[in-house]
Amino acid sequence: MNLSLAAWQKYLLFFISFCLVAFGQPLWSVFLSLVTAGIGFALFWRGLLSVESAKERFCIAMGWYAGVQVVQLSWFISHPYSYIYAVLFFCIWLMGLQWGILAIWIRPSTFRSGIALVGLAGLWVCLEWSRLFVLTGLPFNPVGLTLSAGLYPLQLATIGGVYGLSFWVILTNLLGLRAWLHRSTINRWSVWGAVLIFPYVFGWLHFHGQQGALAKQKETIQVALVQSALPIEESMQFQSAEEARAFVLAEWSQILGTLTKQQVKLIDLIVFPEYVVPYGTYYAVFPVQEVNQLFTHLFPQMTIHFPPLIAPYAEWIETNHGFEWLVTNAYLAQTVANSFQAHVVIGLEDNLMHPESDLKKEIYSAALHFAPNNLPAKRYEKRVLVPMGEYIPFNWCRQLAARYGITGSFTCGQQAQLFEGPVPFGASICYEEIYGDLMRENRLKGAELLVNVTNDGWYPHSTLPQQHFDHVRLRTVENGIPLVRACNTGITGAIDSSGQILAVLGDGSKKAQEIPDSLLVTVPTYHYRTFYSQYGDFPILSFSFFCWIGSLVVSFYRKL
């Protein structure tokens, strides 16, 4: 078989495949995504087959895939701090290195055996999964995301999650290239065609089956999602404590103002974004008269029910004006819950004092649940922290972090938390929802709804919010569960248990992502068990590993 190509043919294949793969994500193009899932990678490998040297194939593949990641991770450079370029450099070359490793096995002999192709698909899944163990993990851009662009092939995630989709995409492309190399063999084209079309057939049957069940169960909840659209960088250098309090209270005025159009409506759940305002949860800072006046002014059509002036809502504190009642962020959140008679989820900084010492405390990025009628709030602590922004990974990073005003770290949460609301729900904070295994833990605890609080404002005017949202859809299908999310800036919206987008705030454009507003959405509570929600990543990872090892063993014995 003559696999040699003219230089222009080889480079043309590299270029076409680059365009397909780099822009073959739901955020760029549904069409390009689905084409990439079928042949996008195969075009690159066809050009690579004309390169005899394994070392050269490795280098070409590593550079090519690093370039793909420059496009797909281009949102990095919208970050205000310059150190992000070093992070981007590290990420693209790590992912490029993995693609280069795969390319070593892209040689003519590989395509003579179907076992070898299945083994390569398994190898790639193992490589993608290994990214989760780098710092806090690099879950972005699994190749399976291309298949999630279509509602029907997305349903395949109910079996193997996103890694199952990645396995299928790589296998489909390898089989497509094998059929291309053996054009006269109709059976190989048939195998590729069957594998290519299977996710769509399975997805159609599964989706419409679930829609039939959904039609029979008509239970819904009303959810108000608040988009605060506050500046990510806040100058806290005030001339006095009164000035600082007034500044944060003005932020609360903007946040609560988004809910004025929802007053007197029946609402079951209100969700505020991640780290919505400074001063933590229980630090008494706001004069109670000013807070009470704010609520009565903004919600004249409602009866406002304030919590009692006791801890943890208020403290009697000596100020420049003498002793007065100062209230906490918890007081404001509880007032919202009481007045709307709705459950409230809000992202705030929170802390836990060690009983043996008043000087030691653990600080969390938390999602707090306030129920109506002054019931004690419950807390979920963020488990996946952003390196440099939320924790300092290495001692040598401390000096660098200090240059950007980062002098401490949050404490990492330890477990999922089930909240009892209008339905049992689990919470996640920001990009935790990109981790399928973490979201599945909420499902195992009995969650029937996923609630996410997010702030994508660190990457303004970028593609991150849409890419983030595309990953989120996978979590709903993997677990057969609806999801709602509220962002400071980003895509605020809701998705049902089959991955259908129920509503987003505004038109989803970058402009709409940065406008303070609220969205009232009716969310069907229909949920169902999936193979993935029961068994997680273990089956697809085990299958992938044994396929890879099995292909190596078969290859070894064939050489004997």
N, C-alpha and C positions, 0 to 999 in steps of 0.2 A: 504494500500500500504506500503510495507516494503522498507524504504529508507536507512536503515542502511548499512554501508560498513565496511569491515575489515580495520584496520588502514593502511595496505599497499596499499589497493585499493584507499583509500582517498588520501594518499600522492602521489601516482602515478598520479592520476588525477590532483592534484595541480601542480605537476612537468611538466606534458605534456602540460597542459594549459599555464603554465608560459613560457615555451619555445616557444609555438605558439604565444602568445600575445606579449611577449617581443621582439621577432624577426619578428613579423608579421607586418612589415612596408615596404613600397616600397624600402627603402634604403638597407634593409637586403635581402628580398626575396619576389618576386611577388607571388610565390606559397603559401608561408606561410601566406602572407597577406590575400589572398582570402580564404584560409582555416579558418583563424581566423575570418574573416567576417561571416562565416557560422556556425562554431561550437567551435571556440577557447575559447570563454567566457563561453559557455554552459558546457564545461568539468569542468571548475572551479566551476561553480554553482552546478553541480551534486555532487561533493565532499562536497560542503558547505551544501547541503541539509541533509547530515548525521549528522550535528551539530545542536543540539536542541536549545542551548542557543543563544539568539539574541546578547548578549554581546560578546560571543565567536566568532560568525559569523562576527561581526563588526571588531574585533581585527584581525582575520585571513585575512579578505578581505583587511583591511587597510595595513597590512604588505605585503601581496602578491602584491598589486598594487603599493605600494611604491617600491618594488623590481623591478617590471616591469619598472618603471620610472628611476630607477638607470641605467638600460640597455639603455633605449631610450634617456636619457639625459646624457649619459656617456661623451659626448663631453664637458660638463661643465668643467671637470677636466683638460682639455688641456689649460685652461686660465692661464696666467702667475702669477696672483695674488691669494694668498691663501684664501682671503675672499670669493672666489667663492664657497668654500665647504659649507659655511653657507647658501648661496643662494640655492645651490643644495639641502641641507637638508630641507630647508623650502618648496621648490617646490615639492619634492617627497612626503612629508608627508601631504601637503595640498591636493594633488591629491589622495593620499591614503585615506585620511579622506573622500573624496567624494565617493570613491568606497565602503568604509565601510558603509556609510549611505545607499547606494543602497542595500548592502548585508543584511541589517536588514529585508528587505521585501522578501528576497529569502527564502521562506518557503513553505511547501507542499500546503497549502491552496491557495497560489498565483496562482498556475498552474491549478487550477480548473476553472479559469475564464479568457477568452481572454481579457476582459476589463482591468483586473489587469495587464496583460502583456504589453498592450499598455500604460497603466499608468506608468509602470516602465520605459519604453523606453522614455516617456515624461519627467519623473523625471531626468533621466540621462542627457538629452539635457539641461535642466534647470541648472543642476549642472555644466556642461561643460561651458555653457555660462557665469555663474557667475564668472569664473576665469578671465574674461576680466576686472573685477573691482578690482583686486588685484594689487597694484602698477600701472605699465603701462599695466598690463594684462599678462596672461599666456596662449597664444593661441596654444602652442605646443601640439602635440600628441592627438588631438581628436580621438576617436575610429573610426570615419568615415574615417580617413586617410587610414585604411586598405583596404577599398573598392575602394580607388582611385588608387590602384596599377594596376588595369586593365583599359584599355582605354574605354571599353564599360560601365562597372559599374560606372566609373568616370563621365559619362554624366548625371547621376542622380543629380549631383550638380547643373545642370541648373535650377532645381526646388526649392530645399531647401538648397542649399549651403552645406558647410561641416557639419553643424548641421543636415541637412536632412539625410546625409550619416550616421552620428552617430545614429540617431533615427532608421534607417533601420538596421544597424548592431546589435544594442541591441535587437530590436524586432525579427530579424531573429534568433539570438542565443536563446532567450527565447522560441520562438515557437519550435525550434529544441529540446530543453530540454523537453518541454511539450510532444512532440511526442515520445521522448525516454522513458519518464515516463509512457506513455500509449501506449505501443508497439502494442497492439492489435487493436488500433483505426486507421484505414486506413485514415480517414478524416483528422486527425491531421498531419499525415505525408504528406498528399497532400497539406495542408495549408502551412506547412513549406517549402515544395518543391516549391510551387508557389511564396512564398515571397522570397525565396533564388534566384530563377532564374529571377525574374522580372527585377532587375537592368541590367542584361545582355541583355534581350530582348529589354527593353526600350532603352538601350544604343546603341545597334546595329541599331535599327531603326532610332534613332536620329542622330547618327554619320554619317551613310551613306546618310541620307537625307541632312545633312549639307555639306557633301563632294560633293554631286551632285550640290548644289548651289555654292560651291567654284569653281568647275570646269567651271561654266558659267561666273564667275567674275574673270578675270585674272590679276587684278591690283596688283602690288607689289611695295615695296620700298626697296632700298639697304641701309643696316644699317651696320656700322662698330662699333664693340664693343671692347673697349680697356681694357685689363687686365694689370694693372701697376705692380703688384707683388712687391710693396715696403715694407720695414720692418715696422711693426706696431709700434714698439718702436723706436723713433728717438731721439738720444742725441743731444740736441740743445745747449749744453754748448760749444760755439765756442770762439776762442780767439779774433775774430773781426767780425764786421758786414760784411766785405768782405768775410770772410770764411763761414759765415752762408748763404750769398747769393749764393756763389759758390756751396754749398751743395745742396740747393733746386734747383738751376738751373741744377745741375747734375741729380736730380730726373726728372726734366722736359725733359732732354735729353733722359733718359730711356723711359719715357712715349711716347714722340713723336717718338722715334725710332721704336716703335711697329707699327707705321702708315706708315713707309717708303715703305713697300710692297704694300700699298694701294694707293700710289700717282698716279696721272693721271687717276684713276678709277672714274667712275660716282657713287657718294655716296650721298644719301639724308639726312642721319642722322648719326652723330658720337656720341657715348656715352662713357664718362669717368666715373670712379668709384666714390664712396662716399669719401669725404674729401681727394681728390687726392694728394694735397700738402699743406704745411703750408702757413701762411701769408695771409689768407683770400682772398677776391675777389678784393678789391680795394686799397690795401696797396701797395704803390709804393716802390719797393725794388730792382728790377733788372736793371742793366745798359742796356739801349736800344741797344747799339752796340753789346753787347754779345748775347742778345736775337735774334737780326736780323741775326747775324752770325750763330747762332744755326739753325735757320730755313733754311737759304740758303745752309748750309752744309748738312743737313739731307734730303732736298727735292730738289736736283739739277734738277730734271725733271719737276718741277712745277714753275709757276710764283707765287711768294709770294706777297700777298696783306696785308700790315700792316695797322692797324688802325691809325688814326691821333694822334699826340702827344698832346692830350688834356685830361682833366678829363672825364670819370673815368679811362682812360687807362694809363695816364702818368702824372707825376708832375716834375717841374723844381726845383730840390732840391740841397741844398749845402751839399757836401760830403767832405771827406778827400782830394779829387782830385779837389775841387772847385765845382762850380755849374754844374750839368749835369742832363740829362733826365733819370729818373728812371721810369720803367713801372711796371704794376700790373699783377697779374694772369689773370685778365680780358683781358689784352692786348694779352697774349698768346692764350687764348681761342678764342678771336675774330679773331686773325690771322689764326687759324685753320679753323674757319668757313668761313672766306673770301677766303682763298686759295683753299679749297676744294669745295667752293660754296655749303656747306652743313650746316644743322642745327646742333648745338652742345649742348649736355646736359652734365654738369659737376658738381660733388659734391665738394663744397667748404664751408669753414666757412664764414659767412657773418654777417654784423651787420647793425643796424638801429639806428641812433642818434636821441634822443628826441629833438624836436625843442626848448623846453624851457630850455635845459641845454646841454652843450657840454660834460658834465661829465657823463651823463646817457646814456647808450646805451643797446640795446637788441642784443644778439649774437645768431645766428641761425646756425644749421647744415642745409645747403641748397642745393638744386639742381637748378642750373641756366641754363637758355636757351639762347644761343647766336645764333641769326640768321645771315645769310651772310650780307655783305655790311654795317656793323657798326650800325645796328639797336639796340636800347636800349635793354639790357638784362632783362629778366623777371625771377622771383625767386619763387620757392616753398620752404616752410619752414617745416622741419620735425616735425610731430605732435606726434609721439610716441618715447619718449626718453628713453634710457637705464638707469635704476637706477644705481647710483654710477658712471658709465662711462660718462654719458651725463647730468645727473642731480642728485642732492643729495636729496633723498626723505624726510629725517627727520633731524632736527637739531643735534640730537645725532650722526648722521652719519658723520658729517662734520670733526670731528677729525680723524675718521678712514679713510675717503677719503683723507685727507691731507697727511697721511702716504704714499699714493701711488701717490702723486703729483697732486691730483684732488682738486682744490680750488674753482671752480665755476661751474655754470650750464648754459646750453643752454636755450634759451627761447623756449617754446613750440609753434609750429605753430598752426593756428586756422582753416584752411580750405584747401580743395583741390584746385588745380590750373590747369586750362586748358591752354595748350600752342598751338599756331598755328604753325605747322611745315609742313612737307610733307603730314601729315594727322593730325587732332587734336589729341593731346595726353595728358595724365596725368602722373605725376611723383610720385614716391615713393622712400623712402630712407631706405635701409637695411631691417630690419625685419618688417617694416610697411606692406610689401606685404603679410604678414601672416594673416593680419586682413581683412576678407572679406568685412566688412561694410565700411572700409576706401577705399578700392579699388573700391567698387561700387559707391562711391561718384564721382570718376573721370568719370565713365560711365554715371552717371546722368547729368553731366555737358556737355556731348557730346564727350568724349574721344573715339577715334576709335583705340587707341593703348596705352598700358601701358609701361612706361619706368622706370626701376629700377636701382638705383646706390647703390652698396653694398660693404661692407668690412667685410668679415668673417675671417680676419686675426687674430682677438683676440683669436680664438680657432684653432691654427695651427694643422695640421695633424690629424684632427678629423672627425667625421661623420656629424658635423653640416652643412657644405656646401650642402651635398646631401639631408639631411632632410629639410633644408631651401628650396632647389629647388623643392622638392616634394610638399611642401605646395604651392609653387608658381604656379604649374600646376593647382591647384584647382581654383585659381583666374581667369585664362583664361577661364575655362569652366563655372564657375559661371556667368561670364559676357559676354560670347560669343565674346571675344576680344583677339587679339594677344598681346604678351608681349616680350620685349627684356630687357636684364639686363647685366650690366658690373660690374665686381668685381675687387677689388684690388687683393685679393685672394679669390677663391671660384669657383662656376660654372658659367662661362660667357657663355650665350647662348640665344636662342630664342625659343618661343613656339607659335603655332598657336591658333586660336580661339576654336579649339576642343580639346586642350590639347596635341596635337602631338608635340614632340620635333623636331624642325626644324634643329637645329645644336647646338653643344656645342664646346667650344674651346678645342682643343686636343681630348683626349679620355675620358675626364671627371674624370680621376684618380686623386688621391691626388697630385701626382707629377705635372700633367698638370695644376692643380689649382694654382700653385705657380710659374708659368713661365710667364715672361712679353711677351705679344704677342697681336695680334689683330685678330679679326674674322670678315670677311665680309659675311653677310648672306642676302639672299633674303627672305623678309617677305611678305606673302600674306596679303593684307589689308582687306580681307573679315571679316566682323563682323556681329553679329545678336543680336537681343534682346532676353533675356531669362526671364523666370518667376522670377528668383532670381534678375536679374539686375533691374527689374521693382519694385519689392516689398521687396527685401532684406530678412533679418532674421525674420521680424515680423510674417509672416504666420507660419513658422515652430516653432517659439518660442511660439506663441499664441496657436497653436494646441497642442504642447507638454504640456504646462501649464494646459490647460483645460482637456487634457487626464489624467494627473496626479491627478488633483483635482476631476475630474469625477470619477476616480477609487476609490478614498478615500470615496466619497459620496456613491457610490454603495456598497462598503464594509461595511460602517457604517449601511446602511439600511438593509443589509442582516443579520447583527447581531441582529437586533431588533426582 
